[in-house]
Amino acid sequence: MTKKPTCSCGYDRDHFMVTAEADFSTWGWFWNLFGVTAHPYRLRFICRQCSEVIEVIEDREEIRKYH
């Protein structure tokens, strides 16, 4: 089993103090404005305590697990 990346606080992407921020394409933002659910093309996992970016994922299957 591989070790998950952590921030300075020791939190990984599954910890409750870590937030997943989504990045959308231009069309994704357009559809979100009109209430249509768009899927992000990237998720950034950011620690809410130290503000470090822990991990960035762009794999569609992984994104669907978290978004």
ABEGO torsion letter per residue (X at the ends): XBBBBBBAAGBBAABAABBBBBBBBAAAAAAAAAGBBBBBABBBBBBAAAGBBABBBABAAAAAAAX
